[in-house]
Amino acid sequence: MICAGIDAGSRSTKLVLLDAEQGVILSRGLCDQGVEQESLASALLERCCAEAGVARNRVGSIVATGYGRNLLRFAGCTITEITCHARGVCHLLPETRTILEIGGQDSKCVFVEAGGRVRDFAMNDRCAAGSGRFLELVASRLEVSLRELGDLGEESQKPALISSMCVVFAETEIIGLLAQGVSRADIAAGVQNAIAQRVVALAGRCALTPIAFTGGVALLPGMTRALEHALGCAVTVAPLPQYTGALGAALLAGERGGERPPASEDSRQRDATFNTER
């Protein structure tokens, strides 16, 4: 059976098209998030089906996750991103016990048991300081791309201390550091360290190894090193770090089969079974 998992995140929508019987990813893709989330996700599904040479009507089960999941009415059901990320990461890295996910607008720490079952989690969704959006603002202020920001951090000789954990105040602090002549490389490294400390604070003393790093920020040079320094242990970047939520959703779609549950059942399962996740 062909299944699809769609992660409608705050900054982008990711999709994985999966052959559930073979466990093979047939296609994957992403697009920027927008106002018409359902039409964007539908177009992305069409594109991925075309790339895989699969007719859309052959997609037997679709699970949506992420902030915009409830807007995707063509999905068979919705499941929270905590569950989907855990399922996706543990499919790729079965021994994982802690997942650190840094997305566009929030960061998460998910503690998992064998098989990808969620044991506990912590989320920072009240401030963008520990997210990709913060890095975008910093990159804009330093007049570099996100990729260049990561490369800059690796050139640092003395990372700056970024004490403010509010995006607005941190930006003001960065302006002050630039005025003092602090190098862009040291500022970039300081920002990476500050984000790492904020994310690690979510884990408290509960982080168990092995630790997997996911989300778009995992693609930036230097962030893994900053997390390892803050944690004092190794951190592994998950394969396809942007797609672990969509992959988990596709895997769960395959397990559910082609049946579409009634809306009340879907809502009850989502809210009762996963009521500790949000």
N, C-alpha and C positions, 0 to 999 in steps of 0.2 A: 504494500500500500504506500502511496505517495502522500506525505504529510508536510505541513508548513508550520513553522513557528515564527511569530512576528513580535519583535520587541519594539514597541512604540515608546521610545525614550523621550526625555525632555529636550534633547538637542538633535537627535537623529532617530530614524526608524531603521531597524535591522531585520533581515529576513533570511531564514534558512529553509531550503527545500530538501527534504530528506526521504530516501527510500527506507522506510521503517523496517522492512523485512531484512534487507541487507545491511542496515546501519550505515549507509553511505550518504554523504552530503552530495546532492546532485547539483545544487547551485546556491549561491548566497549573494546578498547585495545590501546596500544601504542607501539612504537618501536623507537629505536635511529635513528636519521636522518643519511643519508649517501649520497654517490655520485649518486647511482641509485635510485633516489627518487620514480620514478614511479613504479619500480618493488617492492620496499619495501612497498609502500602503497597498491599495488595490493595484495601482500602476506598477509598484515595485514587485508585487506578486506576478503580474503579467510578464514583466521583464525577466524575472528569474525563471519562470516556466519556459519562456522562449529560449533562454540561454541553455536550459537543460534539455530542450526538445520535448517538453512535456505539455500536453494540452491542459489548460487550467481545470477543465471538468474532471480530470483524473486525480486532482488533489482531493483525497478523501476526508481529511481531518485537518482543521486549522485551529491552533491555540494562540491567543494573543496575550501579551504580557506588557509590563511597563506602564508609565503614567497615562498613556493614551489608550490603554487596552479596551476600556469600555466604549470607546468611540468607533471601534472596528466591528460593525454589526455583522459583517460577513463571516467573522470567526465563529467557530462552533462553540467555544467557551473561552473564558479568561482565567488566568492563574497569576498570582502575584509574582513580581520579579525576584523576590527572595528565593522562592521555591525553584523557579526556572533557572536562575544563575547557579544554584547549588546542583541541580540536576545536570546542567551542561558542563560545569567544571569537573564534577566527579566522573562524568563519562570520559572526559579527556585525561584527567589526572585522578584515578580512583583512590589514591592514598591521601588525598587532600583532607585536612581537618579544619583549616581556617581559610576563608576567602576574603581578600581585601579587594573591594571594587570601587574604583573612582570613576564616576560618570560625569556627564556634563553639568549637572546641577546638584548632585549629592554624592556622598560616599557611604559605603556600607562595610560592615564587618560581619561575616556570616560564619557560624560555627557548625560544622557538619559531622555526622557520624558515618559509619560504613554504609555504602549504598547511596550516599548523597542526601540522607535524611537530615533536615534542618533541626539542630538542637537548640540554638539560640541565635540572636542577631542584635546588632546595634546599628543605628542609622543617624547620619547627620544630614537632615533635610531642611534645617532652619536657616542655614547661612551658606553662601556659595564659596566661602573661604577654603574649604577642603575639597574643591571640585575642579573640573576642567574649565569651567567658566572663569574661575579666578586666574588660571594660567593664561586664558585668552586675553583677559584684561591686562595682565602683566606684560605679555608679549606685545600687545598694542602700545603700552606705555614705553617699552624699551625699543619699539620700532623694529621688531623681528617677527618671523613666523613662529608658530608653535614648535616646529622641528628645530629651528635655529635656537629657540629658547633652551631646549634640552641640550643641544650641543654646547651652548654658552656655559651652562652649569658645569659641564665636565671640564671646562678650562679654568674654573675658579681655583684660586690659591688660598683665599680666606673668605668663606661664605659669610654674607652679611646676616646679622641677626634681625629677623622680622618678628617683632613682638606682637603686633596687632593681629587679631584673628577675625576682624571684620573687614570685608572687602574694601569698603570706603576708607576706613582708617589705614588699612595696609597700603592702599594706593597712595594716600597722602604720605605715609612713611617712606615709600619708595621714591616719591618725588624729592623728599628731603635728602635721602641717601644719594640720589643723582646730583643734587646741588652741592653735596659735600665732596663730590669727586669719587664716590665708590664706583668701582667698575661694574659694567652690566653683567659680566660673568659672575661676580660675587653676589650681585643681587639675585640673579637667576638661581644660583645654587642655594641662596638663603630662602627663597620662596619654595623651592622643592623640599628643603629640609622642614620648613614650617608646615607644609601640607602633610608631609610624612608624619610629623609629630602629632598633628591633629587626627589623622586617620588611625594611628597606633593608639591614641588615647581612647578611641572607640572600643578597641579590643581589651583594654585594661590588662589584667594579668591572666586572662582566659585564653589567649591565643595559643593554640596547639600546632605543632608542626606535623606534616609539611604545610607550608603556606603558599597559596596561589594568588596571583595578582591579576585582576581583570579590569575591563573598561578601556575606553579610548586612551586614557592617560597612561596606561601600561605600555603604550607604543612609544612614549617619549623617552629619549635617552636620559639617563640620570635618575629617573624616579625609582626604579628598582633598587638602585644603590642607596638612595636616600631612605627608603623603607627598611632595607637591610641594616643600615647604620642605626636607625631608630629602634628597631626590634632586637638587634644583636643576634640575628640568625638569618639563614638563607631564605630568599623569596623567589619563587618560580613564576615567570610570566606564563600564563595559560596560553596554549595554542589558540589562535583566533580570538584574542581577548575581547574584541568588540562584539563578538557574536555568541558569547556563552549563554546569554539570556535567551536569544532566539533559538539556539541549538537545544537548550533545555525545554523550551516550549514545543519544539518539533518532536523531541523524544517523547514528551508527555502526550502529544497529539497521537503519536503512534501507539502508545499504550492504551489510550482511550478508545481507539478504533474510529470508525466512521460515524458513530452515532452522535447526534446532536442532542444534548440534554435539554429539557424544558428550562426556560429562563429561571424559574423559581428554584429548580434543583441546582443549576449552575451557580446561582447566587448563594444558595445555602452551603454548597460545598466550598465555595471560595471563601466565604466569610466565617464559616464554622471551623472548617478543617485548617485554614491558614490564618486564623484570627490573631495569632501572635506576631504576624509578620509586618504589619503596618501600624 
